[in-house]
Amino acid sequence: MSKDKQVIVEIDLNEIRSTNTAVKGTVAAVFYGVCSVSSAFVTKIVMDTLEFDFPVSIMVAQMIFTIATLEILCFFQFINLPAYTLKRGMSFAAPAFFYGTNSVLALTALSHMNIAMYGVLKRCVPLSTMLLSLVILKTGLPSKVTMYSVVVLTVGCVIAGFGDLGFNLTAYICGIGSNFMQALYLLLVQKYSEQHLSVTETLQLNSFNTLPLLLLAALVNGELVAILEYPHLTEPFFIFMFLLSISVGMLLNYSLFLCTSLTSALTTSVVGGLKALAQTLIGLFTFGGVSHNLATYIGISMNLIGGTAYIWARYAESKSRPSLKQVISLSHLNSKDSTHSECMNGTLHDTILSPKANPNSHIS
């Protein structure tokens, strides 16, 4: 009988990594949702309550504030970022261009339609993202549950705003264009993050690249000149709320890029749809402007069902992937064997096992 014995310990490191990634992705998605809702209501206070109706200028200030914050954090070595160069900026030109274009189109659409109609159009972003991902990321069709959930969520959004629909050609063109621009930059951010571009680098390049475009838009529409005539420009409360608005806006961009890099562009857009649902529900009891009718409640219900189904579909897909096992072999051989000490140190092997393989440790 052979005295040689081999102990094989199988450790499913892939499952551990998948769990960690799933937890981080969930936290990032919740963080993005909270920042998005907070930004919407803080900006609404600044623009409506304080009557500071200069949205493009707010975004210009937000980009400047973001750049300044990142540079200060770099100077004190809280973060490590390479200096911005034209070469680095050009490498991120496409997503930044679509981000800036989306901002201008969205604000133009909002100025020509009511908030309810604007919300309906913007909540169709998940559908645009799902369709464009087939071309940009060259991924296959998602699962049927995922596709159905996105369609239900989108249709629910349309029904929820049906009672408040009004037609304006300029608004519709800009709103639909904004949807596709947002889907494009989310997908490109996902693609760039897969090339190991960090979230802070993404935020840095996006801020530097979009600032000139937004500054040009603010000059063309006359906002930078009109701001000088704003009566509350030096009042402490306005200054506080303005700084709060651009600070939350910076966190919103960071959370958006973080969510996209840890999950996907489609998940980020679905979270945006669920965020819109939260805004609608809060709006029912706060700022108002949301109709209390059957279509609203049916649409909200479909929105919630679609969002929940999407989350379940993503969870089911993650559990159905094959498991990667790390197999550590410890061979206990005769002490006279010259390789004894080597084998006792262990040999690490990567083995792909089918989902039905026994995940438990075994001894042979």
C-alpha positions in Angstrom: 0.0 0.0 0.0 1.4 3.3 -1.0 2.3 5.7 1.8 1.8 8.7 -0.4 -1.2 10.8 0.4 -2.6 13.9 -1.3 -4.9 16.4 0.3 -6.8 18.5 -2.1 -8.6 21.6 -0.7 -11.0 23.4 -3.1 -11.7 27.1 -2.3 -14.3 28.8 -4.4 -12.6 32.2 -4.6 -14.7 33.2 -7.6 -17.9 33.0 -5.5 -16.2 35.1 -2.8 -15.2 37.7 -5.4 -18.6 37.6 -6.9 -20.2 38.2 -3.5 -17.9 41.1 -2.8 -18.6 42.7 -6.2 -22.3 42.2 -5.8 -22.3 43.9 -2.4 -20.1 46.8 -3.7 -22.4 47.1 -6.8 -25.5 47.2 -4.6 -24.0 49.8 -2.3 -22.9 51.9 -5.3 -26.4 51.7 -6.9 -28.1 52.8 -3.6 -25.5 55.6 -3.2 -26.3 56.8 -6.8 -30.0 56.7 -6.2 -29.7 58.7 -3.0 -27.4 61.3 -4.6 -29.7 61.5 -7.6 -32.8 62.2 -5.6 -31.0 64.6 -3.3 -29.6 66.5 -6.2 -33.0 66.8 -7.9 -34.6 68.3 -4.9 -31.7 70.6 -3.9 -31.5 71.9 -7.5 -35.3 72.4 -7.5 -35.0 74.6 -4.4 -32.3 76.7 -6.0 -34.0 77.0 -9.4 -37.7 77.3 -8.3 -37.9 78.5 -4.7 -34.9 80.9 -5.1 -35.7 81.6 -8.7 -32.1 81.0 -9.9 -33.2 79.8 -13.3 -29.7 79.4 -14.8 -29.2 75.6 -15.2 -26.2 75.6 -17.6 -24.4 78.0 -15.3 -25.0 75.7 -12.4 -23.4 72.9 -14.3 -20.4 75.2 -15.2 -19.9 75.9 -11.5 -20.3 72.2 -10.7 -17.5 71.3 -13.2 -15.2 74.0 -11.8 -15.9 72.9 -8.2 -15.2 69.3 -9.1 -11.9 70.1 -10.8 -10.9 72.3 -7.8 -11.8 69.6 -5.3 -9.9 66.9 -7.1 -6.8 69.1 -7.4 -6.9 70.0 -3.7 -7.3 66.3 -2.7 -4.3 65.5 -5.0 -2.2 68.2 -3.5 -2.7 66.9 0.0 -2.2 63.3 -1.3 -5.6 62.0 -0.3 -6.0 60.7 -3.8 -3.5 59.9 -6.5 -4.4 61.3 -10.0 -2.1 62.0 -13.0 -2.2 65.6 -14.2 -4.7 66.4 -16.9 -3.1 66.6 -20.3 -4.6 67.1 -23.7 -3.6 63.6 -24.7 -5.4 62.1 -21.7 -8.4 64.4 -22.4 -8.6 63.3 -26.0 -8.6 59.6 -24.9 -11.9 60.4 -23.0 -13.3 62.8 -25.6 -16.2 60.7 -26.8 -18.0 60.0 -23.4 -17.4 63.6 -22.2 -18.8 65.0 -25.5 -22.0 62.8 -25.1 -22.2 63.9 -21.4 -22.1 67.6 -22.3 -24.4 67.2 -25.2 -26.9 65.3 -23.0 -26.8 68.1 -20.4 -27.5 70.8 -23.0 -30.3 68.8 -24.7 -31.9 67.8 -21.4 -31.9 71.4 -20.1 -33.3 72.6 -23.5 -36.1 70.0 -23.4 -36.9 70.9 -19.8 -37.3 74.6 -20.7 -39.9 73.7 -23.3 -42.1 71.2 -21.4 -43.5 70.5 -18.0 -41.6 68.4 -15.5 -44.0 65.5 -15.8 -43.4 65.1 -19.5 -39.7 65.6 -19.1 -39.7 62.8 -16.5 -41.6 60.5 -18.8 -39.0 61.0 -21.6 -36.0 60.6 -19.3 -37.3 57.4 -17.8 -37.1 55.8 -21.2 -33.2 55.8 -20.9 -33.1 52.1 -19.8 -34.7 51.0 -23.1 -32.2 53.1 -25.1 -29.3 51.8 -23.1 -30.3 48.1 -23.6 -30.6 48.6 -27.3 -27.4 50.6 -27.8 -25.4 48.1 -25.6 -25.8 45.5 -28.4 -23.8 47.8 -30.7 -21.3 49.5 -28.4 -20.4 46.7 -26.0 -21.2 44.0 -28.6 -22.9 42.0 -25.9 -25.6 39.4 -26.7 -29.3 39.9 -25.9 -30.0 40.0 -22.2 -32.3 37.4 -20.6 -36.0 37.5 -21.4 -36.7 38.5 -17.8 -34.3 41.4 -18.1 -35.8 42.6 -21.4 -39.4 42.3 -20.2 -38.6 44.1 -16.9 -37.0 47.1 -18.8 -40.0 47.3 -21.1 -42.5 47.1 -18.2 -40.5 49.8 -16.4 -40.5 52.1 -19.4 -44.2 51.6 -20.3 -45.0 52.3 -16.6 -43.1 55.6 -16.8 -45.0 56.6 -19.9 -48.4 55.7 -18.4 -47.5 57.6 -15.2 -47.1 60.8 -17.1 -49.9 60.2 -19.7 -52.3 62.6 -18.0 -49.8 65.4 -18.2 -48.6 64.9 -21.8 -48.3 68.0 -24.0 -46.7 68.1 -27.4 -43.9 70.4 -28.3 -41.7 69.5 -31.3 -38.5 71.1 -30.0 -39.0 69.5 -26.6 -39.6 66.1 -28.0 -36.5 66.2 -30.4 -34.3 67.4 -27.5 -35.7 65.0 -25.0 -35.3 61.9 -27.3 -31.9 63.1 -28.3 -31.0 63.5 -24.6 -32.0 59.9 -23.9 -29.7 58.5 -26.6 -26.8 60.8 -25.5 -27.2 59.7 -21.9 -27.3 56.0 -22.9 -24.2 56.5 -25.1 -22.1 58.1 -22.4 -23.1 55.5 -19.8 -22.1 52.7 -22.1 -18.8 54.4 -23.0 -18.1 55.0 -19.3 -18.7 51.3 -18.7 -16.4 50.4 -21.6 -13.6 52.7 -20.4 -13.9 51.4 -16.8 -13.4 47.9 -18.2 -10.1 49.2 -19.5 -9.1 49.9 -15.8 -9.8 53.6 -15.8 -10.5 54.5 -12.2 -13.7 56.4 -11.1 -11.7 59.5 -10.0 -9.9 59.6 -13.3 -13.2 59.3 -15.1 -14.6 62.2 -13.0 -11.5 64.3 -13.6 -11.4 63.8 -17.4 -15.2 64.3 -17.7 -15.1 67.6 -15.8 -12.1 69.0 -17.7 -13.6 68.0 -21.1 -17.1 69.1 -20.6 -16.3 72.5 -19.0 -15.5 74.3 -22.3 -18.7 72.9 -23.9 -20.9 74.0 -21.0 -19.2 77.4 -20.8 -19.8 78.0 -24.4 -23.5 77.1 -24.0 -23.9 79.4 -21.1 -22.3 82.3 -23.1 -24.5 81.6 -26.1 -27.8 81.5 -24.2 -26.8 84.7 -22.3 -26.9 83.1 -18.8 -23.5 84.4 -17.7 -24.5 88.0 -18.3 -28.0 87.6 -16.8 -26.6 86.1 -13.6 -25.1 89.5 -12.7 -28.7 90.9 -12.5 -29.8 88.2 -10.1 -31.1 90.0 -6.9 -30.0 87.5 -4.3 -26.5 86.8 -5.6 -24.7 87.9 -2.4 -27.3 86.6 0.2 -25.9 84.0 2.6 -28.8 81.6 2.3 -28.5 81.6 -1.5 -24.7 81.1 -1.4 -25.2 78.2 1.0 -27.8 76.5 -1.2 -25.8 77.1 -4.4 -22.7 75.5 -2.9 -24.8 72.6 -1.6 -26.3 72.2 -5.1 -23.0 72.0 -6.9 -21.5 69.8 -4.1 -24.3 67.2 -4.4 -24.0 67.5 -8.1 -20.3 66.5 -7.9 -21.3 63.5 -5.7 -24.0 62.6 -8.2 -21.4 62.4 -11.0 -19.0 60.4 -8.9 -21.8 58.0 -7.8 -23.0 57.6 -11.4 -19.5 56.7 -12.6 -19.0 54.4 -9.6 -22.3 52.6 -10.2 -21.6 52.2 -13.9 -18.1 50.8 -13.3 -19.2 48.3 -10.6 -22.4 47.2 -12.2 -23.3 48.2 -15.8 -24.7 51.1 -17.8 -28.1 49.4 -18.0 -28.2 48.9 -14.2 -27.3 52.6 -13.7 -30.1 53.7 -16.0 -32.6 51.4 -14.3 -31.6 52.9 -10.9 -32.3 56.2 -12.5 -35.8 55.0 -13.4 -36.4 53.8 -9.9 -35.1 57.2 -8.7 -37.6 58.9 -10.8 -40.3 56.8 -9.1 -39.1 57.9 -5.7 -39.1 61.5 -6.9 -42.7 61.1 -8.1 -43.8 59.5 -4.8 -42.1 62.3 -2.7 -43.5 64.9 -5.1 -47.0 63.7 -4.4 -46.6 64.9 -0.8 -44.1 67.8 -1.1 -43.6 70.1 -4.1 -46.7 68.9 -5.9 -47.1 69.1 -9.6 -47.9 65.4 -9.9 -51.5 64.4 -10.9 -53.5 62.1 -8.7 -55.2 59.9 -11.2 -55.6 56.2 -12.1 -52.9 56.5 -14.9 -50.4 57.8 -12.3 -50.9 55.0 -9.9 -50.9 52.3 -12.6 -47.7 53.7 -14.0 -46.0 53.9 -10.6 -47.0 50.2 -10.0 -45.6 49.1 -13.3 -42.4 51.1 -12.7 -42.0 49.3 -9.3 -42.7 45.9 -10.8 -40.3 46.4 -13.7 -37.5 47.6 -11.4 -38.0 44.7 -8.9 -38.0 42.2 -11.8 -34.8 43.7 -13.2 -33.1 43.4 -9.8 -34.2 39.7 -9.5 -33.1 39.0 -13.1 -29.6 40.4 -12.4 -29.4 38.3 -9.2 -30.5 35.2 -11.0 -27.9 35.7 -13.8 -25.1 36.1 -11.3 -26.0 32.9 -9.5 -26.2 30.9 -12.7 -22.6 31.6 -13.8 -20.1 28.7 -13.7 -18.0 28.6 -10.6 -14.2 29.0 -10.6 -12.4 26.8 -8.1 -9.0 27.4 -6.7 -7.5 23.9 -5.9 -4.6 23.7 -3.5 -2.8 20.3 -3.5 -0.7 19.3 -0.5 1.2 16.2 -1.2 2.6 14.3 1.8 5.4 12.1 0.5 8.2 10.0 2.0 10.6 12.2 3.9 13.4 10.9 1.8 11.8 12.5 -1.3 13.9 15.5 -2.3 10.8 17.4 -3.3 9.0 16.9 0.0 9.5 20.5 1.3 8.4 21.8 -2.1 5.2 19.9 -2.0 4.4 20.8 1.5 4.5 24.5 0.4 1.5 23.6 -1.8 0.8 24.0 -5.5 -2.0 26.3 -6.7 -4.1 25.2 -9.7 -7.0 27.0 -11.4 -9.7 24.6 -12.4 -13.0 25.4 -14.1 -15.8 23.3 -12.7 -19.4 23.0 -13.9 -22.2 24.5 -11.8 -23.1 21.0 -10.7 -19.7 20.1 -9.5 -19.3 19.3 -5.8 -18.2 22.6 -4.1 -17.1 20.9 -0.9 -13.6 20.0 0.1 -12.5 16.5 -0.4 -9.6 14.2 0.4 -8.2 11.7 -2.1 
